[in-house]
């Protein structure tokens, strides 16, 4: 399975959840919608480094992890 299908799946699920939340809760509850979207889309941010790894190889990922660990 291509990682791009995984990305597309997360995006579609996130958009559907936002739409459903909008219909049920109404526009005034924007905070709840944003929170729901973040909860649904956080795995996407875990998937992006995996795609990047496939594109750039193991050494590039190790460099990226070291960079991130220095920031935090």
C-alpha positions in Angstrom: 0.0 0.0 0.0 1.4 3.4 -1.0 1.9 5.9 1.8 0.1 8.5 -0.3 -3.2 6.4 0.2 -2.6 6.6 4.0 -2.2 10.4 3.8 -5.3 10.8 1.6 -7.2 8.6 4.0 -6.3 10.8 7.0 -7.1 14.0 5.1 -10.5 12.6 4.0 -11.4 11.4 7.6 -10.3 14.7 9.0 -12.5 16.7 6.6 -15.5 14.4 7.2 -15.2 14.8 11.0 -14.9 18.6 10.6 -18.0 18.6 8.4 -20.0 16.3 10.7 -19.0 18.4 13.8 -20.0 21.6 11.9 -23.5 20.1 11.1 -24.1 18.7 14.6 -22.6 21.4 16.9 -23.1 24.5 14.8 -20.6 27.2 13.7 -20.4 28.7 17.3 -18.5 25.7 18.6 -15.3 26.3 16.5 -13.0 25.2 19.3 -14.5 21.8 19.4 -14.2 21.4 15.6 -10.5 22.4 15.7 -9.8 20.0 18.6 -11.5 17.2 16.7 -9.6 18.0 13.5 -6.3 17.9 15.4 -7.2 14.6 17.0 -8.0 13.1 13.6 -5.0 14.6 11.7 -2.2 14.0 14.2 -1.4 10.6 12.7 -0.8 12.4 9.4 2.2 14.2 11.0 3.6 10.8 12.0 3.1 9.5 8.5 4.9 12.5 6.8 8.4 11.5 8.2 7.8 7.9 7.0 7.2 9.1 3.4 10.2 11.4 3.8 12.3 8.4 4.9 11.2 6.4 1.8 12.2 9.4 -0.4 15.5 10.3 1.2 16.8 7.2 2.9 17.8 6.2 6.4 20.7 8.7 6.9 18.5 11.7 6.1 15.9 10.5 8.7 18.6 10.1 11.4 19.8 13.7 10.7 16.2 14.9 10.9 15.6 13.1 14.3 18.9 14.6 15.7 17.7 18.0 14.6 14.3 17.6 16.3 15.8 16.2 19.5 18.1 19.3 19.7 15.1 21.6 19.4 13.1 20.0 22.2 
